[in-house]
Amino acid sequence: MKELLDDIDRWRAAGQRVALARVTDLEGSGPRDPGAAMAVNEGGEVSGSVSGGCVEGAVVAEAMEILETGERRTVSFGYSDDEAFAVGLTCGGTIHLFIEPLDW
């Protein structure tokens, strides 16, 4: 999380909205441990990683939607989910994320 702070501070100073995605749980194997985080600004810039690349695109899309709606939500990607397989989560586990807009 600490490595995201410089980017978040820079985006905030520029007046951009930011969403934060965090790994909250894993079932089976996963690319990142709980606590891994990724920030996404309203322009689609990304800082950090929640999956080592395998579902980052889908997480960015979820974050952008959350920035539009302002609603927090939990999302999950698992090997058995068609969507997760399509975005590349083939490590055999399920990753659970909490995504929220950062309110200043």
C-alpha atoms as an extended CHARMM CRD file, in Angstrom:
* protein
*
       104  EXT
         1         1  MET       CA              0.0000000000        0.0000000000        0.0000000000  PROA      1               0.0000000000
         2         2  LYS       CA              2.8160000000        2.4210000000        0.8290000000  PROA      2               0.0000000000
         3         3  GLU       CA              4.1640000000        2.2970000000       -2.7280000000  PROA      3               0.0000000000
         4         4  LEU       CA              0.8340000000        3.6780000000       -3.9940000000  PROA      4               0.0000000000
         5         5  LEU       CA              0.8780000000        6.8060000000       -1.8500000000  PROA      5               0.0000000000
         6         6  ASP       CA              3.0620000000        8.9450000000       -4.1290000000  PROA      6               0.0000000000
         7         7  ASP       CA              0.8070000000        8.2980000000       -7.1180000000  PROA      7               0.0000000000
         8         8  ILE       CA             -2.3700000000        8.8030000000       -5.0760000000  PROA      8               0.0000000000
         9         9  ASP       CA             -1.0270000000       12.0720000000       -3.6740000000  PROA      9               0.0000000000
        10        10  ARG       CA             -0.0570000000       13.2700000000       -7.1710000000  PROA      10              0.0000000000
        11        11  TRP       CA             -3.4670000000       12.3520000000       -8.6010000000  PROA      11              0.0000000000
        12        12  ARG       CA             -5.2380000000       13.9780000000       -5.6810000000  PROA      12              0.0000000000
        13        13  ALA       CA             -3.2100000000       17.1940000000       -6.1220000000  PROA      13              0.0000000000
        14        14  ALA       CA             -4.2990000000       17.2020000000       -9.7790000000  PROA      14              0.0000000000
        15        15  GLY       CA             -7.9510000000       16.9580000000       -8.6870000000  PROA      15              0.0000000000
        16        16  GLN       CA             -8.4790000000       13.4470000000      -10.0360000000  PROA      16              0.0000000000
        17        17  ARG       CA            -10.7910000000       10.9070000000       -8.4730000000  PROA      17              0.0000000000
        18        18  VAL       CA             -9.1940000000        7.6240000000       -7.4190000000  PROA      18              0.0000000000
        19        19  ALA       CA            -10.4880000000        4.1370000000       -6.6750000000  PROA      19              0.0000000000
        20        20  LEU       CA             -8.6150000000        1.6510000000       -4.5160000000  PROA      20              0.0000000000
        21        21  ALA       CA             -8.7990000000       -2.1240000000       -4.9890000000  PROA      21              0.0000000000
        22        22  ARG       CA             -7.4860000000       -4.4530000000       -2.2680000000  PROA      22              0.0000000000
        23        23  VAL       CA             -7.1660000000       -8.2140000000       -2.0930000000  PROA      23              0.0000000000
        24        24  THR       CA             -9.2560000000       -9.2460000000        0.8900000000  PROA      24              0.0000000000
        25        25  ASP       CA             -9.1630000000      -13.0370000000        0.5840000000  PROA      25              0.0000000000
        26        26  LEU       CA             -7.9120000000      -15.9450000000       -1.4970000000  PROA      26              0.0000000000
        27        27  GLU       CA             -9.3260000000      -19.3970000000       -1.9560000000  PROA      27              0.0000000000
        28        28  GLY       CA             -6.7010000000      -21.8190000000       -3.2020000000  PROA      28              0.0000000000
        29        29  SER       CA             -3.6340000000      -20.3780000000       -4.8790000000  PROA      29              0.0000000000
        30        30  GLY       CA             -3.4750000000      -16.7780000000       -6.0050000000  PROA      30              0.0000000000
        31        31  PRO       CA             -0.9610000000      -14.4050000000       -7.5100000000  PROA      31              0.0000000000
        32        32  ARG       CA             -0.9820000000      -11.8640000000       -4.6260000000  PROA      32              0.0000000000
        33        33  ASP       CA             -1.6360000000      -12.1660000000       -0.9040000000  PROA      33              0.0000000000
        34        34  PRO       CA             -4.4280000000      -10.3820000000        0.9640000000  PROA      34              0.0000000000
        35        35  GLY       CA             -3.4980000000       -6.7530000000        1.4440000000  PROA      35              0.0000000000
        36        36  ALA       CA             -2.1310000000       -6.2960000000       -2.0730000000  PROA      36              0.0000000000
        37        37  ALA       CA             -3.5270000000       -3.0770000000       -3.4970000000  PROA      37              0.0000000000
        38        38  MET       CA             -3.9920000000       -1.2060000000       -6.7420000000  PROA      38              0.0000000000
        39        39  ALA       CA             -5.0990000000        2.3980000000       -7.2740000000  PROA      39              0.0000000000
        40        40  VAL       CA             -6.8180000000        3.5880000000      -10.4520000000  PROA      40              0.0000000000
        41        41  ASN       CA             -7.4560000000        7.2140000000      -11.3230000000  PROA      41              0.0000000000
        42        42  GLU       CA            -10.3420000000        8.4830000000      -13.4160000000  PROA      42              0.0000000000
        43        43  GLY       CA             -8.0760000000        8.6640000000      -16.4660000000  PROA      43              0.0000000000
        44        44  GLY       CA             -7.3460000000        4.9400000000      -16.2170000000  PROA      44              0.0000000000
        45        45  GLU       CA             -3.8020000000        5.2560000000      -14.8600000000  PROA      45              0.0000000000
        46        46  VAL       CA             -2.8390000000        2.3970000000      -12.5350000000  PROA      46              0.0000000000
        47        47  SER       CA             -0.4830000000        2.1020000000       -9.5970000000  PROA      47              0.0000000000
        48        48  GLY       CA              0.2260000000       -1.1860000000       -7.8220000000  PROA      48              0.0000000000
        49        49  SER       CA             -1.0750000000       -4.6600000000       -8.5610000000  PROA      49              0.0000000000
        50        50  VAL       CA             -3.6490000000       -7.0590000000       -7.1670000000  PROA      50              0.0000000000
        51        51  SER       CA             -2.9750000000      -10.0130000000       -9.4370000000  PROA      51              0.0000000000
        52        52  GLY       CA              0.4010000000       -9.7110000000      -11.0670000000  PROA      52              0.0000000000
        53        53  GLY       CA             -1.3250000000       -8.8390000000      -14.3360000000  PROA      53              0.0000000000
        54        54  CYS       CA             -3.7920000000      -11.6680000000      -14.8080000000  PROA      54              0.0000000000
        55        55  VAL       CA             -6.9920000000       -9.7580000000      -13.9140000000  PROA      55              0.0000000000
        56        56  GLU       CA             -5.7300000000       -6.1760000000      -13.7830000000  PROA      56              0.0000000000
        57        57  GLY       CA             -7.7490000000       -5.1020000000      -16.8520000000  PROA      57              0.0000000000
        58        58  ALA       CA            -10.9900000000       -6.3710000000      -15.3480000000  PROA      58              0.0000000000
        59        59  VAL       CA            -10.1830000000       -4.6730000000      -12.0360000000  PROA      59              0.0000000000
        60        60  VAL       CA             -9.5290000000       -1.3660000000      -13.8290000000  PROA      60              0.0000000000
        61        61  ALA       CA            -12.9400000000       -1.6720000000      -15.5290000000  PROA      61              0.0000000000
        62        62  GLU       CA            -14.6020000000       -2.3250000000      -12.1500000000  PROA      62              0.0000000000
        63        63  ALA       CA            -12.7400000000        0.6220000000      -10.6030000000  PROA      63              0.0000000000
        64        64  MET       CA            -13.8210000000        2.9570000000      -13.3970000000  PROA      64              0.0000000000
        65        65  GLU       CA            -17.4510000000        1.9270000000      -12.8730000000  PROA      65              0.0000000000
        66        66  ILE       CA            -17.0990000000        2.4960000000       -9.1400000000  PROA      66              0.0000000000
        67        67  LEU       CA            -15.7430000000        5.9820000000       -9.7920000000  PROA      67              0.0000000000
        68        68  GLU       CA            -18.8830000000        6.6760000000      -11.8370000000  PROA      68              0.0000000000
        69        69  THR       CA            -21.3470000000        5.2940000000       -9.2970000000  PROA      69              0.0000000000
        70        70  GLY       CA            -19.5080000000        6.0390000000       -6.0440000000  PROA      70              0.0000000000
        71        71  GLU       CA            -20.5480000000        2.6340000000       -4.7070000000  PROA      71              0.0000000000
        72        72  ARG       CA            -18.1710000000        0.2830000000       -2.9310000000  PROA      72              0.0000000000
        73        73  ARG       CA            -18.2790000000       -3.3860000000       -3.7560000000  PROA      73              0.0000000000
        74        74  THR       CA            -16.6300000000       -6.7550000000       -3.4140000000  PROA      74              0.0000000000
        75        75  VAL       CA            -15.7480000000       -8.5970000000       -6.6040000000  PROA      75              0.0000000000
        76        76  SER       CA            -14.3410000000      -12.0680000000       -7.0860000000  PROA      76              0.0000000000
        77        77  PHE       CA            -12.4830000000      -13.7690000000       -9.8930000000  PROA      77              0.0000000000
        78        78  GLY       CA            -12.0000000000      -17.5150000000       -9.8440000000  PROA      78              0.0000000000
        79        79  TYR       CA            -10.6620000000      -20.1890000000      -12.1140000000  PROA      79              0.0000000000
        80        80  SER       CA            -14.1270000000      -21.6750000000      -12.5850000000  PROA      80              0.0000000000
        81        81  ASP       CA            -15.6320000000      -18.3370000000      -13.6180000000  PROA      81              0.0000000000
        82        82  ASP       CA            -15.7770000000      -17.8800000000      -17.3820000000  PROA      82              0.0000000000
        83        83  GLU       CA            -14.9150000000      -14.2100000000      -16.9280000000  PROA      83              0.0000000000
        84        84  ALA       CA            -11.8670000000      -14.9870000000      -14.7960000000  PROA      84              0.0000000000
        85        85  PHE       CA            -10.5880000000      -17.5010000000      -17.3260000000  PROA      85              0.0000000000
        86        86  ALA       CA            -11.1430000000      -14.9510000000      -20.0960000000  PROA      86              0.0000000000
        87        87  VAL       CA             -9.0510000000      -12.3360000000      -18.2760000000  PROA      87              0.0000000000
        88        88  GLY       CA             -6.3410000000      -14.8490000000      -17.4490000000  PROA      88              0.0000000000
        89        89  LEU       CA             -6.7710000000      -15.9790000000      -13.8290000000  PROA      89              0.0000000000
        90        90  THR       CA             -5.6190000000      -19.5220000000      -14.4090000000  PROA      90              0.0000000000
        91        91  CYS       CA             -3.7280000000      -20.0550000000      -11.1440000000  PROA      91              0.0000000000
        92        92  GLY       CA             -6.4720000000      -22.3250000000       -9.8560000000  PROA      92              0.0000000000
        93        93  GLY       CA             -7.7630000000      -20.1360000000       -7.0450000000  PROA      93              0.0000000000
        94        94  THR       CA            -10.2970000000      -17.4240000000       -6.4210000000  PROA      94              0.0000000000
        95        95  ILE       CA             -9.3020000000      -13.8630000000       -5.6070000000  PROA      95              0.0000000000
        96        96  HSD       CA            -11.6750000000      -11.5950000000       -3.6540000000  PROA      96              0.0000000000
        97        97  LEU       CA            -11.2590000000       -7.8300000000       -3.9280000000  PROA      97              0.0000000000
        98        98  PHE       CA            -12.8400000000       -4.8520000000       -2.2120000000  PROA      98              0.0000000000
        99        99  ILE       CA            -12.9570000000       -1.7850000000       -4.4630000000  PROA      99              0.0000000000
       100       100  GLU       CA            -13.9170000000        1.6540000000       -3.2300000000  PROA      100             0.0000000000
       101       101  PRO       CA            -13.6020000000        5.2670000000       -4.2900000000  PROA      101             0.0000000000
       102       102  LEU       CA            -11.1910000000        7.2500000000       -2.1470000000  PROA      102             0.0000000000
       103       103  ASP       CA            -12.9610000000       10.1960000000       -0.6100000000  PROA      103             0.0000000000
       104       104  TRP       CA            -10.8300000000       13.1480000000        0.3130000000  PROA      104             0.0000000000
